[in-house]
Amino acid sequence: MYYRYQPSPLGPLLLAGDEQGLHLVHMDAMQAWELPDTWQPAGRQLDEVARQLDEYFAGQREQFELALAPLGTAFQREVWQALQRIPYGTTCSYAELAQRIGRPRAVRAVGTANGANPIAIIVPCHRVIGSNGTLTGYAGGVERKQLLLELEGAWLI
């Protein structure tokens, strides 16, 4: 696994991936987090990820075109795929997301899978909000969620 730290308006991001694709975009990258011994600093392996993230933060990219390889259960991967279908600049509720995957009673499980998303920003879990239109928890912090939604021009209550 290759890794690098990427500066962003949200603070440094930890990127990690291999030949299968991107496995991780982690906020709070400079917090005490011990990297596995098997991880190696990236040379050019994560340059495309960094370039597309820079374009996104500059308002020049609405959709990412990257090979993704998140590790998770089949249900989590199903939720993460559904997240990628939420259009840029729009939001949906956890209940709507559960409906979209054909599991309307799995709202809490959808919320848990959303919170376990290892590829923040690129798999846009920040676009999921509470049913009443309010911002709800976000692994990177609600302030970052709001910044991402404002960057995308999403309407918020």
HELIX and SHEET records of a PDB file:
HELIX    1   1 ASP A   47  PHE A   57  1                                  11    
HELIX    2   2 ALA A   74  LEU A   83  1                                  10    
HELIX    3   3 TYR A   94  ARG A  100  1                                   7    
HELIX    4   4 VAL A  107  GLY A  115  1                                   9    
HELIX    5   5 CYS A  125  ARG A  127  5                                   3    
HELIX    6   6 VAL A  142  LEU A  151  1                                  10    
SHEET    1   A 4 GLY A  21  HIS A  26  0                                        
SHEET    2   A 4 LEU A  13  ASP A  18 -1                                        
SHEET    3   A 4 TYR A   2  GLN A   6 -1                                        
SHEET    4   A 4 GLN A  40  PRO A  41  1                                        
SHEET    1   B 2 CYS A  92  SER A  93  0                                        
SHEET    2   B 2 VAL A 128  ILE A 129  1                                        
END                                                                             
